[in-house]
Amino acid sequence: GLGRALFAGLLASLAIWWTLATIAGLAPLPQGWSAIALASLHLLGLSAWFGMSCHMGLVSVPSTAKLTDRQRRESLRLLAWLRFVVVATVVLLLARMAADGFFGAALALNPVAILGAVILVLSIAMAAVAWLVIGVNIQMAIGVFDVATDQRPEAADRVGRFSRLNALLAVPILVVLFAGW
């Protein structure tokens, strides 16, 4: 369910942060309470997004044929939360970038700011995939949309592939963010 997805995302994020802290020294904390609060909310959003994507792609969707009505409702609730978290995380990323002055620095062709712009583009692409591909295909796979029964396994397969793609794209973003940005 939702709790397990959040917990899995938090554990994965902490494992990445711990690895980076061990290899490169402790990542610097943002300065000021508002910056710390914004970074913490962004971290929570990233963790939730990563955990829910992994849960949907690895647990919920592969077992769609065996889902009870209660589990289908739970999957739809998780999908609604996933969509909310995706939008909130991208908005928090934009807020962090604005607060850190990344947009002005990117216009000045600062290499770190350009890396931030790449992260922003990847994040928006991942959000679009989560909303438009994963979300729609989850609904097809669990039977919310009236589709032919033989199309449901194909939709579930697309969800699995695109969830894994989003999870793979999230890893370099998490590495950059936890490395000190």
N, C-alpha and C positions, 0 to 999 in steps of 0.2 A: 504494500500500500504506500501511501504518501509518506508516512514516517520512515519506512525502510528506505525509500528513494532519497529522502533528505539526508538520512544518516549515511548512506553509501556515498553520496556526493561530498559530504563533509569529510568523511574518512579519506576519500581519494584526494581531496584538496589538501588536507593536512599532511598526507604522505608526500605529495609533491613539494609542499612548503618545507617539510622536514628534510627532504633530500637536498633541496637547494640550500637550506640553512647549513647543512652539514658540509656540503661541497664548497660553497662560496662564502661562508660566514653568514651570520644572521642578516636577513634583508632589513634595510632601514625602515623604520616606521614613519608614516606621514606626520607632519608637524601640525599641531593644533587639534583641538577636540573635534571641530567640524570635519577636518580632513580625516581624522581617525574614524569618526562615525560614518562618513561617506565611503571610505575604503572598506570598513567592516560590512556595511550593507551590500556593497558590490561583491565582496567575497562570499557573503551568504547567498546572494543571487546566483553567482557562478557555481557555488557548491550545489545549490538546489537544481539548477539547470542541468549540470553534469549528472547528478544522481538520478533525476527523473528521466533523463534521456537514456541512461543506462538501464534503468528499470523497465521502461517501455520497450526498448529494443531487445533486451535480453530475457525478460521475464513475462511481461504482460502479453506482448504480441505473439511470441512463439507458441503460447498455449491458448490461442484464441478459440480453437475448436472445443476446448474443454471448459471454457468459462461459464460459470453460472450467471443468472441475471444479476445477482448482487455483485459479482466480480466485474461484469460488464459496466455496471453503474460506477463502480470504483475506478475502473479504467477511464471512463469519461470524466470523472471528477479529477483524476490525475492529469488528464489531458488539458482540462481547463486551467488547472494550476500551472502546468508546464507553459501554456501560452501566456499566462499572466507573468510568470517569472522571466520568460524570454524578453518580453517588452520591458519589464522593470529593470532587468540587468543591462540592457542596451541603453536605457535612459540614464541609469546610474553611471555607466561608462562615459556617456556624453557629459554628465555633470562633473565627474572626476577630471576629465580632460579639460573642460572649461575652467575648473577651479585651479588646475595645475598650470594653466597657460599654454596648453599644447597647441591650440589652434594658431595663436600668434607665432609660436616657435616653428610650427610646420610651414607657415608661409615664409619664414626666414630660412627654410630648408635645413633645419636642425635635424641631424640623423636620428636622434632619440624620438623626436616628435614625429618624424616620418614613420618610424616603427610603430608609434601609437596610432597613426592613421591607418597603417596596414591592419593592426589589431581591430580598429573600428570597422573597417571594410569586411574583414573576416567575420566579426560579430554580427554585423547586419546580414551578411549572407547566411550565416548559421541560423539567425532568427527567421529569415524568410523560408529556409528549408524546414524549420520546425513548424512554422505556421501553415505553409502551403503544401508541403509534400508529406511530412510525417503526420500532421494533424488530420488531414483529409484521408490519408490511407489507413490510419488507425480506425477512423470511423467506418471506413469501408470494411476493414478486416473484422471488426467486432459486430458488424451487422446494423449499424445505425442508418447507413444509407442503403437503399434498396438496390443491391447489385446482385448479379448472378452468383450463385454459390461457388462456381469455379473461379471467379475473380477474387474471392476473399483470400485464398492463399497467396496469390500474386501481390495483393495489397500488403499483406503481412510481410512478405519478402522485401517489398520496397521499404517498409517501415524499418525493418532490421538493417538493411543496407544503409539507408540515410541516417539512422540513429548512430550506427557505427562511424559513418563519415563525420557526423557532428562531434562525436566523442573524440575522434582522432584530431579534428581541427581544434578542439578545445584544449588539448594538451599543450601545444606550443603557446597558446594564449595564456594559459595558466602559468606556464614556466616564466614567460616574460613578466607577467603581473606580479608573481611571487618573488621574482629575482630582484625586486627593488623599485618597481614603479608604483 
